[in-house]
Every structure is written in C-alpha cells, then in structure tokens.
Amino acid sequence: MSDVISAAPTVRIVKTRRGGDGKNPTTEYSALLHTVRNLGLLRRRTGFYWTLFGILVLATAGAVTGFALLGDSWYQLLIAGALGILFTQFAFLAHEASHRQVFESGPANDRAGRVLANLVVGISYSWWMTKHSRHHANPNVVGKDPDIDPDVIRFNEADAAEVGWFTSFITRRQGYLFFPLLTLEGLNLHMHGFRTVFGKGKVDKRWLEISMLTTRVVLYVAAIFYFLPVGMAFAFIGVQLAVFGVYMGASFAPNHKGMPQLPHESKVDFLRRQVLTSRNIRGGGVMDTFMGGLNYQVEHHLFPNMPRPALRKAQELTREYCEQHNILYTETSLMESYRIVVAYLNKVGLAARDPFDCPMTARFRVH
C-alpha cells in the first residue's frame, strides 16, 4: 500500500510499506512481469521499426527534395518545421534503441541508437544513455533524477527558493514561460552533446561520436548556407531548432512533471516508484505516433525494453493490476497534462524571492 505523508499541494512524497495482504512488493512486480513475458509482449518487433524507419527516411527525402525545389523562398521555413518534426521522430527511434527495444542484440541496438542520435539528430548518444539511465533508475527522486535537477526551470520549491534576484523573475513565471523556453531546448541538446564529447568525463566511443556530431553539424549548416541567403539560412535553422525543441519538450514533459517527487533517501519498491511518479497520456494510435510511445510512460518505466507496439496491451494489464493492488495509476489527456505542468511549475516558482522585495521588509511581513 502507498501513503501520502507530506509535501506541497502539487508535490506528494510517497512512502511504501508491506501491504495488508502480506504480499512482498518484489513479488508483486515479478508476478506482473511474469504475465507480460508469458504473453510475448517483450518479444522484439523488428519489422515495425524497419517500416517506421523507412517511412521517416522517405519523408526526409521528400523534405530535402522540397528544399531543393523551393530555392530562395520564405516557404523554406515550412521545410524547416517539417525537419524539426522528423528529427524528433528519429530521436524517438534512438531512444527506443537505447532501451534495447528494436533488436535482440545489445550491440546492434547501440549501433543503431548511436547513428540515429549523433549522425541524424545531432545529440550525443553517450550523454543521453548516461542521463536517461539515471532517470529510469530513480524517476522524480530528488538529487538522483537528473531530469529534475535545477536548471533554468526549477522543479521543486527548495531549488526555486535558492535562485538569485536576476533569475527569480523567470522562476516566478516559469510555468507560463515553459513552452516559450522550449524553443531553445533544441540548441541546448546539441550543446550538451558537444560539451560531453569534448569534456573530461568518460565517453563511450568518444572519437566516433565526435566525428559523427561534427560531420552532421558541418554538412547540415554548410548545405543550408550554401543554398539560402544568409538571413533566410539563419531563420531556417532557428525554426528547425525551435520546432525540434518544443516537440521534444512537449513529448517528454507530460510524463513526470507535476507527479510526486520522492526524497533522496526514500525506500520505495520498484513497482510503486515507477507507477506513482509517471503519468500516461490518452489518445490511441494517433498519440502513439505523436509521442513515440512515451504516452505509455508507466508501462515504459516498468518494462523499459518493451517495443512500442506492445505497450497498449501492457497498459490494460498494468492498469488492472494496479487497481487490484490499490496503487494509484495516473492517466490524462495531453492538454490536461500541459495544464497540470504549467500550474505546477508556476506554483513551484512562487518559492523564488521577488527581486523587488526588500529582504528586511519580508522578515516582518504578515502572511
């Protein structure tokens, strides 16, 4: 059973104890995993991924053809937007390869993921693997999940309260600014990649990633500036990066933001840690494509190597299993998830000091 023991209205801290039925939490998850495995839901669907990859390649070829035919035209910005969408879809494939969802062989998945991430999308595969593995091990655990570490956006009140006077203006309005800020996320992801591969930390296949990232950026930017006037070329790259950043952020943000956060030293069993901190998004097949399977976030965290086509069936089993074991299972619409995220970030941001507040006056203020 799970008990809410504290926190702000939108951030719940969860503690787990042995259920009244005497069941061991580890056994509870094992039983669900056993059912999923027996139904063949962990079997690789390589044909699905090859088909999807082929569709994306054809769509990209179409965008490149459109780029060549349009020439010196501001309609090129439509091509830029299309590329932002396509690069995000390729990023979804790289994400699935990193989770061993595509091929049986681990090295084959790594090769596919590295090529897609570095050479096609322009993101370091090694950086992504390190960051994302830490996230999956401890989703929404303060101090352990890198996805809620303080950055421009602050995801808990303790971090928001520590911002300086200059950044507090953004923090206090971070919910409303969240989607506008995502227009810079594409550039941020590329920068993270280069900082990683040229940094001092350990990087798997460092020189391969350096060569891939450098080749991708140089060829892409050179082609844009060769075929378009300078001003239009900058606009093209800006639109492509903005669409890519917003699409990536809009796909990943609904999954955990505004869900319970766990204290650093919390001891919560795997099943509840993954279910209670994750949010699913309704929408059927259209949403499956739009979010690359991330709409089944609960099941993705419980069975990270499950291929995308099997997630819908796994959801039916998991939701019923959680109801039987009295575990809160969260699912909402995409628009509702955005509303929750914006409201949650605004509420957290209120912990930031108003830069126009006098600290001495604040001490004697009646609340």
C-alpha positions as CSV (number, residue, x, y, z in Angstrom):
1,M,0.0,0.0,0.0
2,S,1.1,3.6,-0.5
3,D,0.6,6.5,1.8
4,V,1.0,10.2,1.1
5,I,2.9,11.5,4.0
6,S,3.8,15.1,3.2
7,A,4.5,17.9,0.8
8,A,3.1,20.9,-1.1
9,P,-0.3,20.6,-2.8
10,T,1.1,19.5,-6.1
11,V,4.2,17.5,-4.9
12,R,3.5,14.4,-2.9
13,I,6.1,12.4,-1.1
14,V,5.3,8.7,-1.0
15,K,6.3,6.0,1.4
16,T,5.8,2.3,0.9
17,R,5.2,-0.4,3.4
18,R,4.2,-4.1,3.2
19,G,0.6,-4.4,2.2
20,G,-2.1,-5.6,4.5
21,D,-2.5,-8.6,2.3
22,G,1.1,-9.6,3.4
23,K,2.4,-9.6,-0.2
24,N,6.0,-8.8,-0.8
25,P,6.4,-5.7,-3.1
26,T,9.1,-7.5,-5.1
27,T,6.8,-10.5,-5.6
28,E,4.1,-8.1,-6.8
29,Y,6.2,-6.8,-9.6
30,S,7.6,-10.2,-10.5
31,A,4.0,-11.5,-10.9
32,L,3.2,-8.7,-13.4
33,L,6.4,-9.1,-15.3
34,H,5.8,-12.9,-15.5
35,T,2.4,-12.3,-17.1
36,V,3.8,-9.8,-19.5
37,R,6.6,-12.1,-20.6
38,N,4.3,-15.1,-21.0
39,L,2.1,-13.1,-23.3
40,G,5.1,-12.4,-25.6
41,L,4.9,-8.6,-25.0
42,L,8.7,-8.4,-24.6
43,R,9.3,-10.0,-28.0
44,R,11.1,-7.7,-30.4
45,R,9.0,-6.2,-33.3
46,T,11.9,-5.5,-35.7
47,G,9.6,-5.3,-38.7
48,F,7.7,-2.5,-37.1
49,Y,10.9,-0.5,-36.6
50,W,12.3,-1.1,-40.0
51,T,8.9,0.0,-41.5
52,L,8.9,3.2,-39.4
53,F,12.5,3.9,-40.2
54,G,11.7,3.5,-43.9
55,I,8.8,5.9,-43.7
56,L,10.9,8.5,-41.9
57,V,13.7,8.2,-44.5
58,L,11.2,8.7,-47.3
59,A,9.6,11.7,-45.5
60,T,13.1,13.2,-45.0
61,A,13.9,12.6,-48.7
62,G,10.7,14.4,-49.5
63,A,11.7,17.4,-47.3
64,V,15.1,17.6,-48.9
65,T,13.5,17.5,-52.4
66,G,11.2,20.3,-51.4
67,F,14.1,22.2,-50.1
68,A,15.9,21.9,-53.4
69,L,12.9,22.8,-55.5
70,L,11.8,25.9,-53.4
71,G,15.1,27.6,-53.6
72,D,15.2,31.2,-52.4
73,S,11.8,31.3,-50.8
74,W,10.5,32.0,-47.4
75,Y,8.3,28.9,-47.8
76,Q,11.6,27.2,-46.8
77,L,10.5,27.7,-43.2
78,L,7.8,25.1,-43.7
79,I,10.6,22.7,-44.7
80,A,12.5,23.7,-41.6
81,G,9.4,23.0,-39.4
82,A,9.0,19.6,-41.1
83,L,12.6,18.7,-40.4
84,G,12.2,19.7,-36.7
85,I,9.3,17.1,-36.6
86,L,11.3,14.4,-38.4
87,F,14.4,14.8,-36.3
88,T,12.2,14.4,-33.2
89,Q,10.7,11.2,-34.7
90,F,14.3,9.9,-35.3
91,A,15.1,10.8,-31.7
92,F,12.2,8.6,-30.6
93,L,13.8,5.7,-32.5
94,A,17.2,6.4,-31.0
95,H,15.5,6.4,-27.5
96,E,13.9,3.0,-28.2
97,A,17.2,1.6,-29.5
98,S,18.9,2.8,-26.3
99,H,16.3,0.7,-24.4
100,R,17.1,-2.4,-26.4
101,Q,13.5,-2.4,-27.9
102,V,14.5,-2.7,-31.5
103,F,17.0,-5.6,-31.9
104,E,17.7,-8.7,-29.7
105,S,21.4,-7.8,-29.7
106,G,22.6,-5.1,-27.4
107,P,25.5,-4.0,-29.6
108,A,23.1,-3.8,-32.6
109,N,20.8,-1.5,-30.6
110,D,23.7,0.6,-29.6
111,R,25.0,1.0,-33.2
112,A,21.5,2.0,-34.4
113,G,21.0,4.4,-31.5
114,R,24.4,6.0,-31.9
115,V,23.9,6.5,-35.6
116,L,20.4,7.9,-35.2
117,A,21.3,10.2,-32.2
118,N,24.7,11.5,-33.4
119,L,24.6,11.4,-37.1
120,V,20.9,12.1,-37.8
121,V,19.6,14.1,-34.8
122,G,22.8,15.7,-33.6
123,I,22.7,14.6,-29.9
124,S,25.4,12.6,-28.1
125,Y,24.2,9.0,-27.6
126,S,26.7,8.5,-24.8
127,W,25.4,11.6,-23.0
128,W,21.8,10.5,-23.5
129,M,22.5,7.0,-22.2
130,T,24.1,8.2,-19.0
131,K,21.4,10.8,-18.2
132,H,18.5,8.7,-19.2
133,S,19.7,5.5,-17.3
134,R,19.9,7.6,-14.1
135,H,16.4,8.9,-14.7
136,H,14.9,5.4,-15.2
137,A,16.6,4.1,-12.0
138,N,15.2,6.9,-9.9
139,P,12.4,8.8,-11.6
140,N,11.4,12.0,-9.7
141,V,13.8,11.2,-6.8
142,V,15.3,14.4,-5.6
143,G,19.1,14.5,-6.0
144,K,19.1,11.3,-8.1
145,D,17.0,12.0,-11.2
146,P,18.9,14.4,-13.5
147,D,15.6,15.4,-15.2
148,I,14.6,17.4,-12.1
149,D,18.0,18.8,-11.3
150,P,17.8,22.7,-11.1
151,D,18.5,24.5,-14.4
152,V,16.7,27.4,-16.0
153,I,13.5,25.7,-14.8
154,R,13.2,24.7,-11.1
155,F,11.2,21.6,-10.3
156,N,10.8,21.8,-6.6
157,E,10.4,24.6,-4.1
158,A,13.7,24.1,-2.4
159,D,15.6,24.7,-5.6
160,A,13.3,27.6,-6.6
161,A,14.0,29.3,-3.3
162,E,17.7,29.4,-4.0
163,V,17.6,31.4,-7.2
164,G,19.3,34.8,-7.4
165,W,17.5,38.0,-7.8
166,F,18.2,38.1,-11.5
167,T,16.8,34.7,-12.4
168,S,13.9,34.9,-9.9
169,F,11.9,36.9,-12.5
170,I,11.9,33.8,-14.8
171,T,11.4,31.3,-12.0
172,R,8.3,33.0,-10.6
173,R,6.7,32.8,-14.0
174,Q,8.3,29.6,-15.2
175,G,5.1,27.8,-15.9
176,Y,3.9,30.4,-18.4
177,L,7.4,30.6,-19.8
178,F,7.9,26.8,-20.1
179,F,6.8,26.4,-23.7
180,P,8.5,29.6,-25.0
181,L,11.7,28.4,-23.3
182,L,11.4,25.1,-25.1
183,T,12.2,26.9,-28.4
184,L,15.8,27.0,-27.1
185,E,15.8,23.3,-26.0
186,G,16.9,22.1,-29.4
187,L,20.1,24.2,-29.3
188,N,20.6,23.2,-25.6
189,L,20.5,19.5,-26.5
190,H,23.1,20.0,-29.3
191,M,25.3,21.9,-26.9
192,H,25.1,19.2,-24.3
193,G,26.3,16.7,-26.8
194,F,29.4,18.7,-27.8
195,R,30.2,19.6,-24.2
196,T,30.0,15.9,-23.4
197,V,32.2,14.5,-26.1
198,F,34.8,17.3,-25.8
199,G,34.6,17.2,-21.9
200,K,36.8,15.4,-19.4
201,G,34.3,12.8,-18.3
202,K,34.2,9.3,-19.6
203,V,32.5,8.9,-23.0
204,D,31.9,5.6,-24.7
205,K,33.4,5.7,-28.2
206,R,34.4,9.3,-27.8
207,W,36.1,9.8,-31.1
208,L,33.4,8.1,-33.1
209,E,30.8,10.4,-31.5
210,I,33.0,13.4,-32.1
211,S,33.3,12.5,-35.8
212,M,29.6,11.8,-36.2
213,L,28.5,15.0,-34.4
214,T,31.0,17.2,-36.2
215,T,30.1,15.7,-39.6
216,R,26.4,16.1,-39.1
217,V,26.6,19.8,-38.0
218,V,29.1,20.8,-40.6
219,L,27.3,19.2,-43.5
220,Y,23.9,20.4,-42.4
221,V,24.9,24.0,-41.7
222,A,27.0,24.2,-44.9
223,A,24.1,23.0,-47.0
224,I,21.7,25.5,-45.5
225,F,24.0,28.5,-46.0
226,Y,25.1,27.3,-49.5
227,F,21.6,27.2,-50.9
228,L,19.9,30.0,-49.0
229,P,20.7,33.7,-48.4
230,V,22.3,34.4,-45.1
231,G,19.3,35.8,-43.3
232,M,17.0,33.1,-44.6
233,A,19.6,30.5,-43.6
234,F,19.6,31.7,-40.0
235,A,15.8,31.8,-40.0
236,F,15.7,28.2,-41.4
237,I,18.0,26.9,-38.7
238,G,16.2,28.8,-36.0
239,V,12.8,27.5,-37.0
240,Q,14.1,23.9,-37.3
241,L,15.7,24.1,-33.8
242,A,12.6,25.7,-32.2
243,V,10.2,23.1,-33.6
244,F,12.6,20.3,-32.6
245,G,12.9,21.7,-29.0
246,V,9.2,22.3,-28.5
247,Y,8.3,18.9,-29.9
248,M,10.9,17.1,-27.7
249,G,9.9,19.0,-24.6
250,A,6.2,18.7,-25.3
251,S,6.6,14.9,-25.6
252,F,8.8,14.3,-22.5
253,A,7.4,16.9,-20.1
254,P,3.9,15.4,-19.5
255,N,5.4,12.1,-18.3
256,H,6.7,13.1,-14.8
257,K,6.4,16.8,-14.3
258,G,3.8,17.6,-11.6
259,M,3.9,14.0,-10.4
260,P,5.0,13.0,-6.8
261,Q,8.7,13.6,-6.0
262,L,10.5,11.3,-3.6
263,P,13.1,12.4,-1.1
264,H,16.7,11.4,-1.8
265,E,16.8,8.6,0.8
266,S,13.3,7.2,0.2
267,K,12.9,3.4,0.1
268,V,10.1,2.7,-2.3
269,D,9.7,-0.6,-4.1
270,F,10.3,-0.7,-7.9
271,L,6.7,-1.2,-8.9
272,R,5.4,1.8,-6.9
273,R,8.3,4.0,-7.6
274,Q,7.7,3.7,-11.3
275,V,3.9,3.9,-11.3
276,L,3.4,6.6,-8.8
277,T,5.9,9.0,-10.4
278,S,4.7,8.5,-14.0
279,R,1.7,9.8,-16.0
280,N,0.1,8.2,-19.1
281,I,-1.5,10.2,-21.9
282,R,-4.7,9.1,-23.6
283,G,-5.2,9.3,-27.3
284,G,-4.9,5.9,-29.1
285,G,-2.9,5.3,-32.2
286,V,-2.5,9.0,-33.1
287,M,-0.9,9.7,-29.7
288,D,1.3,6.6,-30.0
289,T,2.8,8.1,-33.2
290,F,2.9,11.7,-31.9
291,M,4.7,10.8,-28.7
292,G,6.7,7.8,-30.0
293,G,5.2,5.5,-27.4
294,L,6.1,7.9,-24.5
295,N,2.4,8.3,-23.8
296,Y,2.6,4.8,-22.1
297,Q,5.1,6.2,-19.6
298,V,4.0,3.9,-16.7
299,E,4.5,0.8,-18.8
300,H,7.7,2.1,-20.4
301,H,9.2,2.5,-16.9
302,L,8.0,-0.9,-15.7
303,F,9.2,-2.7,-18.9
304,P,11.8,-0.4,-20.5
305,N,12.8,-2.9,-23.2
306,M,9.2,-3.5,-24.3
307,P,8.7,-2.5,-28.0
308,R,6.3,0.3,-28.8
309,P,3.6,-1.9,-30.5
310,A,3.2,-4.0,-27.3
311,L,2.7,-1.1,-24.9
312,R,-1.1,-0.7,-25.4
313,K,-1.8,-4.3,-24.4
314,A,0.6,-4.0,-21.4
315,Q,-1.3,-0.9,-20.3
316,E,-4.5,-2.9,-20.0
317,L,-2.8,-5.4,-17.8
318,T,-0.9,-2.9,-15.7
319,R,-3.9,-0.6,-15.1
320,E,-6.0,-3.6,-13.9
321,Y,-3.1,-4.9,-11.8
322,C,-2.7,-1.5,-10.1
323,E,-6.4,-1.3,-9.3
324,Q,-6.2,-4.8,-7.7
325,H,-3.2,-3.7,-5.5
326,N,-4.6,-0.3,-4.7
327,I,-1.7,1.6,-6.5
328,L,-2.6,5.0,-7.9
329,Y,-2.4,4.8,-11.7
330,T,-2.5,8.2,-13.5
331,E,-3.7,8.8,-17.0
332,T,-5.0,12.1,-18.5
333,S,-5.4,13.9,-21.8
334,L,-2.4,15.7,-23.4
335,M,-3.9,19.1,-23.0
336,E,-4.8,18.4,-19.4
337,S,-1.2,17.2,-18.7
338,Y,0.1,20.5,-20.1
339,R,-2.3,22.4,-17.9
340,I,-1.0,20.5,-14.9
341,V,2.6,21.0,-15.8
342,V,2.2,24.8,-16.3
343,A,0.2,25.2,-13.0
344,Y,2.7,23.0,-11.1
345,L,5.8,24.9,-12.4
346,N,4.1,28.3,-11.5
347,K,3.3,27.0,-8.0
348,V,6.9,25.9,-7.5
349,G,8.2,29.2,-8.9
350,L,6.4,31.1,-6.2
351,A,9.1,30.0,-3.8
352,A,11.5,32.2,-5.6
353,R,12.1,35.6,-3.9
354,D,10.6,38.5,-5.7
355,P,13.6,40.6,-6.9
356,F,11.7,43.8,-5.9
357,D,11.1,42.5,-2.3
358,C,13.2,44.1,0.4
359,P,14.6,41.2,2.5
360,M,14.3,43.3,5.7
361,T,10.7,44.1,5.0
362,A,9.9,40.4,4.2
363,R,11.0,39.4,7.7
364,F,8.2,41.5,9.3
365,R,5.5,40.8,6.6
366,V,2.3,39.2,7.9
367,H,1.4,36.2,5.8
